[in-house]
Amino acid sequence: MIIRSETPDFTTAILDLDGTLLDSTWLWHDIDVKFLAKRGIPAPRDYMENIKTLNYEIGAAYTKKRFGLALGEKAIIDEWHAMALEAYRNSIRLKPYAAQFLQFLAERGVSIVAATASDESLYLPCLARCGILSYFSSFTQTREVNRDKGAPDVYLRAARKAGARPDECIVVEDTLRSIQGAKAGGFFTVGVADPGSADLEGVIRETADLFVQNLGELIV
């Protein structure tokens, strides 16, 4: 299927969740800032950008090492998770046109899969509450591979689960590092604007194969 003249024909859509389908990057920004502030540490800009694509385990190890924290990695994860759980269960909403875009793809026989750094205990109840869980045929988490989204591993694994080659997929993401990782795997990339990546929007536009302000622009 071709959704815009700029896109190739594809059978599988590999979608990010946080910042792409879910309006949730504000929450993780708040969690990161509050976690560090509790320990008297200001949140550096590069840290905030890097941490967005990391799962709990890699993110906790990175945070502990970067700031020399005495806190164990499991304790870091537990603190982050407790701060996020209530919001994902009750208040995180979809980004504009997310549900309509998924319906559009499903009606045209496109296989819809997710590639995420998030934890299933967060995203599964959130997607169910928002009414879009049934659209997905599989989920691939970065913990299943060796590297974060700056590398193509998670996208390649998601494509294999869908029985598709990279040239049969599009990857839809909101962060620069993720788009760079997907492009390294030979995927056609679609960048979606998100407030959490606003300061890098110009670079994302230049890097992604296609850039849109919202998912409604992909509904033809």
C-alpha positions in Angstrom: 0.0 0.0 0.0 1.1 3.6 -0.7 -0.2 6.2 1.6 1.5 9.3 0.1 3.3 9.8 -3.2 6.6 10.0 -1.2 6.2 6.5 0.4 7.1 3.2 -1.2 4.6 0.3 -1.4 4.6 -1.4 1.9 2.8 -4.3 3.7 3.8 -3.6 7.3 3.8 -0.6 9.5 6.2 -0.6 12.5 5.0 2.0 14.9 6.6 3.6 18.0 4.2 4.1 20.9 5.4 6.9 23.2 5.5 10.3 21.4 4.1 8.7 18.1 0.8 7.1 19.0 0.6 8.1 22.7 0.9 11.6 24.1 3.3 10.6 26.8 6.7 12.2 26.3 5.6 15.0 28.7 5.3 12.4 31.5 8.7 10.9 30.9 10.2 14.3 30.8 8.6 15.1 34.2 9.7 11.8 35.7 13.3 12.3 34.6 13.5 15.9 35.9 11.8 15.0 39.2 14.0 11.9 39.7 17.2 13.9 39.3 15.9 17.0 41.2 15.2 14.7 44.1 18.9 14.1 44.2 19.9 17.7 43.7 20.9 17.1 40.0 19.8 19.4 37.1 18.7 17.5 34.0 21.2 18.0 31.2 19.7 18.5 27.7 21.7 15.7 26.2 20.7 13.3 28.9 17.0 14.1 28.3 17.5 13.4 24.6 19.4 10.2 25.1 17.2 8.6 27.8 14.0 8.8 25.6 15.0 5.8 23.4 16.2 3.6 26.3 14.3 0.9 28.0 14.2 0.6 31.8 17.3 -1.6 32.2 19.6 0.2 29.8 18.3 3.6 31.0 18.8 2.7 34.7 22.4 1.6 34.0 23.1 4.7 32.0 21.6 7.0 34.6 23.5 5.3 37.5 26.8 5.5 35.7 26.4 9.0 34.3 25.5 10.6 37.7 27.4 8.2 39.9 24.3 7.2 41.9 24.6 4.9 44.9 21.1 3.7 44.2 20.9 0.3 42.6 19.5 -0.1 39.1 16.5 -2.1 40.2 15.6 0.7 42.7 15.9 3.3 39.9 13.6 1.2 37.7 11.1 0.7 40.6 11.0 4.5 41.3 10.5 5.3 37.6 7.8 2.7 37.2 5.8 3.7 40.2 5.7 7.3 38.9 4.5 6.2 35.4 2.1 3.5 36.2 -0.9 5.6 37.4 -0.7 7.8 34.4 -0.6 5.0 31.8 -3.5 3.3 33.5 -5.7 6.4 33.8 -4.6 9.5 32.0 -2.3 9.1 29.0 -4.2 9.8 25.8 -3.7 9.2 22.1 -2.0 11.7 19.9 -4.2 13.4 17.3 -5.5 11.0 14.5 -3.7 8.0 16.0 -6.9 5.8 16.1 -8.0 7.0 12.7 -4.5 6.2 11.2 -4.6 2.7 12.7 -8.1 2.1 11.3 -7.0 3.4 7.9 -4.0 0.9 7.8 -6.1 -2.0 9.1 -8.8 -1.5 6.5 -6.2 -1.7 3.8 -4.7 -5.0 5.1 -1.5 -3.5 6.4 0.1 -5.5 9.3 0.5 -3.2 12.3 3.3 -3.9 14.8 4.9 -1.9 17.5 8.6 -1.3 18.3 9.0 0.3 21.7 11.4 0.9 24.6 8.4 1.0 27.0 7.3 -1.8 29.3 4.3 -3.9 28.6 2.9 -3.4 32.0 2.5 0.3 31.0 1.5 0.2 27.4 -0.9 -2.8 27.3 -3.5 -1.3 29.7 -3.1 2.1 28.1 -3.7 0.8 24.6 -6.6 -1.3 25.8 -8.2 1.7 27.6 -7.7 3.9 24.5 -9.4 1.2 22.3 -6.5 0.5 19.9 -4.9 -2.7 21.3 -6.6 -5.0 18.9 -5.0 -3.3 15.9 -1.6 -4.7 16.8 -0.4 -8.2 15.6 2.8 -8.1 17.7 4.9 -5.9 20.0 8.7 -5.8 20.1 10.5 -4.3 23.0 14.1 -3.1 23.0 14.9 -5.5 25.9 14.5 -8.3 23.3 17.6 -7.1 21.4 21.1 -6.0 22.3 21.0 -2.3 21.5 18.6 0.6 21.9 16.7 2.4 19.1 19.8 4.1 17.9 20.5 0.8 16.2 18.2 -1.1 13.8 17.9 -4.2 15.9 14.5 -3.7 17.3 13.0 -2.8 13.9 14.6 -5.8 12.3 13.2 -8.0 14.9 9.7 -6.4 14.6 9.9 -7.0 10.8 10.9 -10.6 11.3 7.9 -11.2 13.6 5.7 -9.8 10.9 7.3 -11.9 8.2 8.4 -8.8 6.3 11.6 -7.5 4.8 12.8 -4.0 5.7 11.9 -2.8 2.2 8.3 -3.9 2.8 7.9 -1.8 5.9 7.6 1.8 7.0 8.8 2.9 10.5 6.9 5.7 12.2 8.9 7.5 15.0 9.1 10.8 16.8 12.8 11.0 17.9 15.9 11.6 15.9 17.9 8.7 17.4 15.1 6.2 16.5 14.8 7.5 13.0 18.6 7.2 12.6 18.4 3.6 13.9 15.6 2.6 11.5 17.3 4.1 8.5 20.5 2.2 9.3 18.4 -1.0 8.9 17.1 0.0 5.4 13.6 1.0 6.5 11.6 3.9 5.0 11.1 6.3 7.9 8.3 8.7 8.8 9.0 11.3 11.4 6.1 12.7 13.5 6.3 16.0 15.3 6.1 15.8 19.1 6.7 18.5 21.7 9.4 16.3 23.3 11.5 16.5 20.2 10.7 20.1 19.2 14.2 21.3 19.6 15.4 18.8 17.1 12.6 19.0 14.6 14.7 20.6 11.9 17.2 17.8 12.0 14.5 15.2 12.2 12.9 16.7 9.0 16.2 16.4 7.2 16.9 12.8 8.4 13.5 11.1 8.0 12.3 10.1 4.5 9.0 11.9 5.3 8.0 14.2 8.1 4.5 15.1 9.2 3.0 17.3 11.9 0.4 14.7 12.8 -0.7 11.2 11.8 -3.7 12.7 10.0 -1.4 13.8 7.2 -0.8 10.1 6.4 -4.5 9.3 5.9 -5.2 9.6 2.2 
